[in-house]
Amino acid sequence: MRTCSRFWFGAMKIPVVVAVAAARAQSCLDPWLFGDAIPHSVTGIGCAVAWDPDGAGPLTERLVVSDFLAIPAAPDCDKVAWWDGKMWQPLGHPATPLRPLAVIAGELYGGSMKWDGAAWQTLGNELSGVAALTEWNGAPVAIASTWGGGGLLSIVRWNGTNWETLATTNSSSSSPASLAVFQDELIAVGFWTTINGQSIRSAARFDGATWNAIGAGLSAGNAQSAAVIGGALYIGGSFTLANPAVACSVAKWDGAAWTKYGPTGITPRGIADRAGTPVVLAPSSLGDGWSTSIDAVFTLQSGQWKAVAADGPKGDVRTLVQLDGDLVAVGEFASVAIGPNLGGKADVGVLSGQNWKQISNWFNGSINSSLLQNGKAVFAGSFTQAPGASAARIAQWDGNTWAGMGSGFNQVVAALAEYNGQIYAGGGFTKSGNSNVLYMASWNGSAWQSVGNSGFDGAVISLAAGSDRLYASGNFVHAGGLLVNGMAQLVNGNWYSIAGRLSGGGRIVTHQDALHVAGPVVTTSGTMNGVAKWNGVSWSSISPQATGTISEMYSDGETLWISGSFKVTPTDPTSDVARWNGASWQSFYVGTSSGRFVKHNGALYLVDRGGIWRWDGNAWSVVAIRPSGSAFDAVNCAASFGGEIVVGGSVQPVGLADPVFDPLFDRWNPDGVPGFLAQPQPLTIGIGEAAAISVKIAQGYEPLGGAQLQWRKNSVPLSDGPTASGGYLEGTDSPTLVVNFAAAGDSGFYDCVVSTDCGERLSDSARLLVGPPCSADLNNDGLVDDADFTIFVLAYDILDCGAPEMPVGCPADLNGDGFVEDADFSLFVVKYDELICP
């Protein structure tokens, strides 16, 4: 079973969790590796605090949140939870929401309850609600409403047995309040005019015996927030100081006098310390709710309140917290650090340096398309952040590390294609950095550049590569200055129209080098429904009576596949999948009408929000069920990479009142064991030298027990330490095995076993030869055989070692005279007859 979260995967390991959640297990029958979820909650997050659960131990600070209904990505988390940097964890299940939160003497408190490491324990039964909570002289102090208190706030202290009253106020129990400690005195602020019957407005100090105003006090209005920053006390609200008589939003008390801090015009709900500078939380109310367009977190800059950084949280931000050197805002707000076309809620945002970001180190937008090239996977969409990297709507992944690609794009990328060895991207963008790339760009290995004679005048939504041209379709009218009406072809570097095409059409694909378009397509020959085919001369329909929607088209070379919700003929029931064999259609009722096709390990798979199906040549069968939070989840692309099917798209968390579409990036491995992204390579070294033999595996298998590595020599497991031949081994359980001070006896065949709780996988075997090289072993596999003979013959035909087509180093020149000739062949034959290298 899974508890509380979709599993995080990445290069980092999940730290040990102390006494908060049941042990997690992952079924190897359904081995999904789920991407991280952006932290969202139902009804917003009301309270937060940073807490280090083991003090000076190895665990880092956690963000603890409470006062929410549920976290959609983590159904087990209700009322209170913590975020460990990778996933939500439940923190007990109290009967009522805990508000506020505080860390007192290193222990966690929520309202009138205390976390004992296993459950929440109620402290007494005198309090019916808590407005503020802090530590003073080692004990919890609260501003709270008490049973029998007449609905007014009191200031109380826990003495280990019960809550004792330090003061009563005339403030309503529903009014905001705050506590702080300044120069050993307890500071209390709130909406009152009397404390213990004394006329003290809104802000008071307590020395352990008596309550007093702070300086001359306040003459009008109310303060509602307080914090001690840089040796001074700051209070925030909307009030007037008695001396000096001045209206304030924030005032500073240095222990001797009050001064106004910044102009009025905001009403701080909270004040936080950021590197010795006050940061105020002042969300703006527009009468019908909280503003979704005005920043809520400010600092004083040049005498004016200004947003602390660009793209900050907007909406009902409720708490500011210092977490591991960063400033964290929590609440229920419209956006934070997300680019155009994303929108939606974001309940947690982090100000790190001068930039706001999502608390999850993950994608912050949907994934629309994928492509494999040169041993890497490329993903594109609406995101501006990839795991551990800034990536403006396009990123590449090597199985371990994410990286942006040049300057990326200023708007969404909808489609990717490879043509003539280059990557092409199309979408709604117009720029890459400062360069104009109108809706279409190609990657030259370091930057994105415009394509063809000029760009488009509208978005590109689909791309398809043929043998001698690239096709594009979308919401454009012109391409390269020509009238093309939504479809164009790139031939010899220039864009051209497609004869006979007028308008219409959706996704495109090339099948048997002919263009196929999901209709309806309007041409001079009439409207063509279903799938229209362009053979380079004319249009034809291969499903003239089809109706409905086609969401995906895929060619496996022999068969054209489509998915969606359609009828091949009017009398057919609605199909989800169909295939065209060149003469007729065959329909299937599988999936959820929005599947993506992918070839993986030689088989065809269909992936959608419901799971994964495999085609056996006759029928589809389900092989994995994908746990989905919403019927609105969308799988936009699927790729086979590193032994896994990698799925990209967007998800809509269940339970949120407003539509929110988070990124989807999930991985499915039928074996539950990581594949090898790089295999060990043969190596020849001299005696006494060091050899390093490496593998590379996909990361993120912690939910399946973690990926354990074990190197072997001649099928015998190795361990760090001296070898029988006098060498010394290091890294026998790591990606790189090092043989130091190698001796002849360390020669042999080395391989690596990777294992998880689901099983194990064996790498290729690579021969290490220590000593004089076996010169005729041209592929360095420890044998002089037919494979080496083939290499020799090719070099023999080239003859001259200086020829550009000769392999580097001219290894077939066995006598070293600069030519591969008969003398070398004579030497080769001797070794060929011996077969096995020394």
VEXVEXMI-202127 format. One record per residue (C-alpha): residue in three letters; x, y, z. Coordinates in steps of 0.25 Angstrom, whole numbers, plus 5000, padded with zeros to 4 digits. Example, Ala and Ser with C-alpha at 12.3 -4.5 7.8 and 13.67 -1.06 7.14 Angstrom:
BEGIN
ALA504949825031 SER505549965029 
***
This chain:
BEGIN
MET500050005000 ARG500450144998 THR500350255009 CYS500050395008 SER500750424995 ARG501150394981 PHE502550344981 TRP503650444979 PHE504750394969 GLY506050464966 ALA507550464970 MET507250484985 LYS506850374994 ILE505650385004 PRO506150415018 VAL505750335030 VAL504450375035 VAL504250375051 ALA503050315056 VAL502050385047 ALA501550285037 ALA501450135035 ALA502550065027 ARG502250085012 ALA502249965002 GLN502149964987 SER501549854979 CYS502549794969 LEU501349744961 ASP501049894958 PRO502349964958 TRP502050114956 LEU503050214960 PHE502150344962 GLY502650484960 ASP502550584971 ALA501250654974 ILE501250814975 PRO500750834989 HIS499250874988 SER498150864999 VAL496650875000 THR496251005006 GLY497651055007 ILE498751035018 GLY498451125030 CYS499651105039 ALA501151065037 VAL502451055045 ALA503850995042 TRP504250885051 ASP505450795052 PRO504950665058 ASP506250615063 GLY506950735067 ALA508450725065 GLY508250585058 PRO508350565043 LEU506950605038 THR506750745033 GLU505650845036 ARG504250805032 LEU503150895028 VAL501950855037 VAL500550905032 SER499150895038 ASP497750955037 PHE497350895024 LEU496350795019 ALA497150705011 ILE498350695002 PRO497850634989 ALA499250574986 ALA499350504999 PRO497950455004 ASP498450405017 CYS498850545021 ASP497750625028 LYS497750745037 VAL499250735039 ALA500450685031 TRP501950715028 TRP502750725015 ASP504050665016 GLY504550725003 LYS504050614994 MET502650564999 TRP501550595009 GLN501550515021 PRO500350505031 LEU500650555045 GLY499650485053 HIS498150495051 PRO497550595062 ALA496050605063 THR496050755060 PRO496950855052 LEU498250905060 ARG498351055060 PRO499351115061 LEU500651035061 ALA501951065069 VAL503250995073 ILE503451005088 ALA504750955095 GLY504950875082 GLU503650805082 LEU502450825073 TYR501150885078 GLY499850915071 GLY498750995078 SER498550935091 MET499150805087 LYS500650745087 TRP501250645078 ASP501850525086 GLY502550455074 ALA501350365072 ALA500050445074 TRP499550575078 GLN499250595093 THR498250705098 LEU498850795109 GLY497750815119 ASN496350845114 GLU496150985118 LEU496351045104 SER495351055093 GLY496151125082 VAL497551175081 ALA497951305073 ALA499451315076 LEU500451225082 THR501951245086 GLU503051205096 TRP503351295108 ASN504351245119 GLY504251105113 ALA502751085114 PRO501651095104 VAL500851235105 ALA499551255097 ILE498551355094 ALA497251275094 SER495751265097 THR495451185109 TRP494251105113 GLY493351195121 GLY494151325116 GLY492951385110 GLY493551385096 LEU494751475099 LEU496251445098 SER497151425110 ILE498651415111 VAL498951275117 ARG500251195121 TRP500351045122 ASN500951005135 GLY501150855133 THR499750825138 ASN498750925134 TRP498651065127 GLU498751175136 THR498251315133 LEU499251425131 ALA498251535126 THR496851545121 THR496451645110 ASN495151705104 SER495551655090 SER494651555083 SER495051415081 SER494951425066 SER495951545066 PRO497451525061 ALA498551535071 SER500051505072 LEU501151475082 ALA502651505083 VAL503751515093 PHE504551645094 GLN505651675104 ASP505151555113 GLU503751615113 LEU502451555107 ILE501851635096 ALA500451625093 VAL499651695082 GLY498151685078 PHE496851755076 TRP496651795090 THR496551925098 THR496751865112 ILE497651755118 ASN497251715132 GLY496351835133 GLN497451935130 SER497352025118 ILE498451975109 ARG498051975094 SER498451865085 ALA499951845089 ALA500451815103 ARG501751755110 PHE501751665122 ASP502951655131 GLY502451535139 ALA501751615149 THR500951735142 TRP500451775129 ASN500851905123 ALA500751985110 ILE501951985101 GLY502452125102 ALA501352225101 GLY500552115094 LEU499452125083 SER498352235083 ALA497452175072 GLY497352055063 ASN497851915065 ALA499151835063 GLN499051685060 SER500451635057 ALA501751645064 ALA503251595062 VAL504651625068 ILE505651655057 GLY507051705058 GLY506851735073 ALA505651825071 LEU504151795072 TYR503251815060 ILE501751815061 GLY500751825049 GLY499351855047 SER498551985045 PHE498752075057 THR499252215062 LEU500352225072 ALA500152315084 ASN501552375084 PRO501952415073 ALA500452435069 VAL500552365055 ALA499752265047 CYS500452135044 SER500352005037 VAL501651955043 ALA502352025055 LYS503751995061 TRP504051995076 ASP505551995080 GLY505351975095 ALA505252125097 ALA504452195086 TRP503452165075 THR503652205061 LYS502852185049 TYR503352085039 GLY502952105025 PRO501652175019 THR500252135022 GLY499352065012 ILE499551915015 THR499051835027 PRO500051735031 ARG499551605035 GLY500951555039 ILE502351595040 ALA503551505037 ASP505051525038 ARG505851505026 ALA507351535028 GLY507051635038 THR506051715030 PRO504551715033 VAL503651645022 VAL502151665024 LEU501051585019 ALA499851675015 PRO498851605005 SER497951694998 SER496451674999 LEU495551724988 GLY494251714995 ASP493851584988 GLY495051504992 TRP496551514992 SER497251574981 THR497851484970 SER498651594964 ILE499351664975 ASP500551614982 ALA500451584997 VAL501851585002 PHE502551725003 THR503851785008 LEU504151935010 GLN504951984998 SER505352134996 GLY504352165006 GLN503152094999 TRP502551955001 LYS502951874989 ALA502751724986 VAL503951654992 ALA504251584978 ALA503551564965 ASP502551464963 GLY502151454977 PRO500951384984 LYS499651454981 GLY498351424988 ASP498051385003 VAL499451365008 ARG499351335023 THR500651305029 LEU502151335026 VAL503151235031 GLN504751225031 LEU505151085026 ASP506651055024 GLY506951195020 ASP505851215011 LEU504551295013 VAL503251205011 ALA501851265009 VAL500651175011 GLY499151195009 GLU498251184998 PHE498651274987 ALA498551274972 SER499951264967 VAL501451264971 ALA502651264961 ILE501851204950 GLY501851254936 PRO500751294926 ASN499651194922 LEU499851114936 GLY498951184946 GLY498251104957 LYS498551094972 ALA499851084979 ASP499751064994 VAL501251074997 GLY502351164991 VAL503851184994 LEU504651304993 SER506051254991 GLY507051364988 GLN506351464979 ASN505351364973 TRP504051304977 LYS503851154973 GLN502951044977 ILE503350964989 SER503450834981 ASN504750824973 TRP503950784961 PHE503250824948 ASN502350944950 GLY501450924938 SER500950814929 ILE501750724919 ASN501250724905 SER502250654896 SER503450564897 LEU504550514888 LEU505850424889 GLN507150464883 ASN508550434885 GLY508350354898 LYS507450464904 ALA506050484906 VAL505450624902 PHE504150674909 ALA503450804905 GLY502150874910 SER501750994919 PHE502750974930 THR503851074934 GLN504450984944 ALA504950834943 PRO505450754954 GLY506750824959 ALA506850914947 SER506251044941 ALA505651004928 ALA504851094920 ARG503751004914 ILE504750894909 ALA505750804916 GLN506650684914 TRP506850564923 ASP507950464923 GLY507250374933 ASN507850444945 THR508050584942 TRP507150694936 ALA507650814928 GLY507050924921 MET507250944906 GLY507851074903 SER506951194906 GLY505651114904 PHE504451184900 ASN503551294904 GLN502251214903 VAL501751074902 VAL502350964893 ALA501250874887 ALA502050774878 LEU503450714876 ALA503950644864 GLU505350594859 TYR505650624844 ASN507050604838 GLY507650584851 GLN507150714857 ILE506150744868 TYR504950834864 ALA503950894873 GLY502650954870 GLY501651034879 GLY501151164883 PHE502451234886 THR503051344878 LYS504451364885 SER505651284890 GLY506351374899 ASN506551504891 SER506451424877 ASN505151424869 VAL504651284866 LEU503251304861 TYR502451174866 MET503551084861 ALA505051064864 SER506150964862 TRP507250924872 ASN508650934867 GLY509350874879 SER509450994887 ALA508351094883 TRP506951094877 GLN506851164863 SER505751204854 VAL505351104843 GLY505151124828 ASN505051254820 SER504251314831 GLY503351274843 PHE501851254844 ASP500751354848 GLY500051254858 ALA500351134867 VAL500851004862 ILE500150884869 SER500650764862 LEU501950724854 ALA502250604846 ALA503550564839 GLY503650494825 SER504850444818 ASP505050574810 ARG504250674817 LEU503650724830 TYR502150754832 ALA501450854842 SER500050874845 GLY499350974854 ASN498651104856 PHE499351184845 VAL499051244832 HIS500351274826 ALA501751204827 GLY502951264821 GLY502151384815 LEU501251284807 LEU499751254809 VAL499751114815 ASN498451104823 GLY498851024835 MET499850934828 ALA501250944822 GLN502350864818 LEU503850894820 VAL504650854807 ASN506150884806 GLY506050984817 ASN504851064812 TRP503351054815 TYR502351024805 SER500851004804 ILE500250874801 ALA499450874788 GLY497950854789 ARG497850874804 LEU496950984809 SER496650974824 GLY496350884835 GLY497150764841 GLY497750734854 ARG498850634858 ILE499750584847 VAL500750464845 THR501550404834 HIS501150264830 GLN501950194820 ASP502550334816 ALA501150384813 LEU500550494821 HIS499250464829 VAL498350564836 ALA497250544846 GLY496050614840 PRO495150664837 VAL496050724826 VAL495450824815 THR496050814802 THR495750854788 SER495250714786 GLY494250724798 THR494250704813 MET494950574817 ASN494550514831 GLY495350424840 VAL496750414834 ALA497150484821 LYS498450444813 TRP499350524805 ASN500150444795 GLY500950564790 VAL499950594778 SER498550584783 TRP497650564796 SER496850434799 SER496050384811 ILE496350254817 SER495150264826 PRO494150344819 GLN492950304828 ALA493750324841 THR493150424852 GLY493650464865 THR495050514871 ILE496450454868 SER497350494879 GLU498650424874 MET499150354862 TYR500350264861 SER501050184851 ASP501850054854 GLY502350044839 GLU501349944835 THR500049984842 LEU499450124845 TRP498850134859 ILE497850234864 SER497250264878 GLY496150354882 SER494650344883 PHE494050314869 LYS493250224860 VAL493950164847 THR492550154841 PRO491250214846 THR490750074850 ASP491950044859 PRO491950064874 THR492950174878 SER494350124878 ASP495550164886 VAL496650104877 ALA496650054863 ARG497650014853 TRP497850024838 ASN498549914831 GLY498549974817 ALA497149924813 SER496249924825 TRP496049974839 GLN495949884851 SER495349954864 PHE495649924879 TYR494949964892 VAL496149994901 GLY496650104910 THR495950234912 SER495950294898 SER497150384900 GLY498350284899 ARG499750304894 PHE500450194886 VAL501950154889 LYS502850044885 HIS503549984897 ASN504449854897 GLY503949814883 ALA502449824887 LEU501349924885 TYR500749994897 LEU499550084899 VAL499750184911 ASP498650274916 ARG498150324930 GLY497550194933 GLY498850104931 ILE499650034921 TRP499149924911 ARG500049834902 TRP499749784888 ASP500049644885 GLY499749644870 ASN498349604872 ALA497749674884 TRP498049774895 SER498249734910 VAL498449824922 VAL499849814928 ALA499749924938 ILE498650014945 ARG499050154947 PRO498450214960 SER497850334956 GLY497250454964 SER496350504954 ALA495650474941 PHE496250604936 ASP497650554936 ALA498250554923 VAL499450474917 ASN500050554906 CYS501250474902 ALA501950344905 ALA503350294902 SER504250174904 PHE505550214911 GLY506450144920 GLY505650014921 GLU504450094925 ILE503150154919 VAL503150294923 VAL501850374923 GLY501650524922 GLY500450604924 SER499550684934 VAL498750644946 GLN497550714953 PRO497550684968 VAL496250634973 GLY495550724984 LEU496050854979 ALA494850954977 ASP495651024965 PRO496250954953 VAL497650924956 PHE498550854946 ASP499850804952 PRO500950734944 LEU500950584942 PHE502250514940 ASP502150364943 ARG503050244940 TRP502650094939 ASN503649984938 PRO503049844936 ASP504149784944 GLY504349884955 VAL505849884953 PRO506550004947 GLY507149984933 PHE508550014929 LEU508750144922 ALA510250124920 GLN510849984920 PRO512349954925 GLN513349964914 PRO514549874911 LEU515949934916 THR517349904914 ILE518349964924 GLY519849934928 ILE520249864941 GLY520149954953 GLU519250054947 ALA517750074951 ALA516550034944 ALA515150094945 ILE513950024940 SER512650084940 VAL511150064938 LYS510050164938 ILE508650134943 ALA507350204944 GLN507050274958 GLY505850284967 TYR505550144971 GLU505450164986 PRO504050134986 LEU504349994981 GLY505449974991 GLY506550054985 ALA507550014974 GLN508649934980 LEU509949904971 GLN510849784972 TRP512149774963 ARG512649634959 LYS513849574953 ASN513649454945 SER512249434951 VAL512849444966 PRO512349564974 LEU513449664979 SER513649744991 ASP514549864994 GLY515949824998 PRO517249754993 THR517149654982 ALA517849524982 SER518749584971 GLY519149704979 GLY518249804973 TYR517249884982 LEU515749894979 GLU514850014982 GLY513450044979 THR512949894977 ASP511549944981 SER511550074973 PRO511350114959 THR512950124957 LEU513850004960 VAL515250044962 VAL516449944961 ASN517650014967 PHE519049954966 ALA518549854956 ALA519349724954 ALA519249624942 GLY518349534951 ASP517349644952 SER517049624937 GLY515649564934 PHE514249594931 TYR513449694940 ASP511949714940 CYS511049784950 VAL509749734956 VAL508649844960 SER507549794969 THR506249844976 ASP505249784984 CYS504649734971 GLY505849664965 GLU507149684959 ARG507749714945 LEU509149684940 SER509949774931 ASP510849744919 SER512149674922 ALA513449754919 ARG514849704919 LEU515949764927 LEU517349734921 VAL518449764930 GLY519849754923 PRO520349764909 PRO519149784900 CYS518649674891 SER518849754878 ALA517949674868 ASP516749684878 LEU516249804870 ASN514949814878 ASN515549784891 ASP514649664895 GLY515749574899 LEU515649494886 VAL516249504872 ASP515149454864 ASP514249474852 ALA513749614858 ASP515249654858 PHE515449604844 THR514349694839 ILE514949814845 PHE516349774840 VAL515749754825 LEU515149894826 ALA516449954830 TYR517249874820 ASP516349924809 ILE516650074813 LEU518150044814 ASP518750174818 CYS518650204833 GLY518650354830 ALA517350344822 PRO516150414829 GLU515250294828 MET516250204836 PRO515850174850 VAL516550264861 GLY517950214864 CYS517950114852 PRO517849994862 ALA517949894850 ASP519449944847 LEU520049834855 ASN521449864851 GLY521350014852 ASP521850054838 GLY520650144835 PHE519950044826 VAL519049934828 GLU519549834818 ASP519949684816 ALA521049694827 ASP519949724837 PHE519049614831 SER520149514834 LEU520249564849 PHE518749564850 VAL518649414845 VAL519549364856 LYS518649434867 TYR517449384860 ASP517849244861 GLU518149264876 LEU516749314877 ILE516849354892 CYS517649474896 PRO518749454907 
***
